[in-house]
Amino acid sequence: MKFFALPVAAGLASLALTTAGAAQDISTNRVAAKTDWSVFVEDDPNECWSVSAPKETVNTRDGRVVAVRRSDILLFVFYRPGDEVKGQVTFTGGYPFADGSTVNLTIGDDQYELFTEGEWAWPASEAEDAQIITAMKRGVSAVLSAQSSRGTKTQDTFSLLGFTAAVEDAQKRCGG
């Protein structure tokens, strides 16, 4: 399976411009597998990330479960020392999100709101990234709920088994 490396920038504006305007680099450089999470490393630029695909996906329209076509659905945590990115949570839902919508992230009793741009979503600040990572280390699953530009509601459930080991491995490999 190939994963896409999201070119991550330190600021949210840079992230939005980078993800919206550039084609993603394909990476097959998996350096570790930690239960349901994998760790990837790239050298140019130096970037490390942990990533997982959902264990369950439910798509609904008008309250009914529907089959829809989506590209890769992935939840990432990035480290990119050259841009001072230290644990940036990023989600791609495999479709363009509805304009002006947010993605709701639930981990246990904790809830977070991710901002969207095209097919990508991320927290509003580095502090919120850190809060989410802490919650993910304690949690069993992460559920991301969103709405596509076509009105389909999606709910993607990610296992957090292996998350702590994967995120700490990625952080260590990128000098964290």
Beta strands, then each sheet from edge to edge (+ up, - down):
strand 1: 3-5
strand 2: 25-27
strand 3: 30-34
strand 4: 37-43
strand 5: 46-52
strand 6: 56-61
strand 7: 64-65
strand 8: 74-80
strand 9: 85-92
strand 10: 102-107
strand 11: 110-117
strand 12: 120-122
strand 13: 141-147
strand 14: 153-159
sheet 1: 1+ 2-
sheet 2: 3+ 4- 5+ 8- 9+ 12- 11+ 10- 13+ 14- 6+ 7-
end
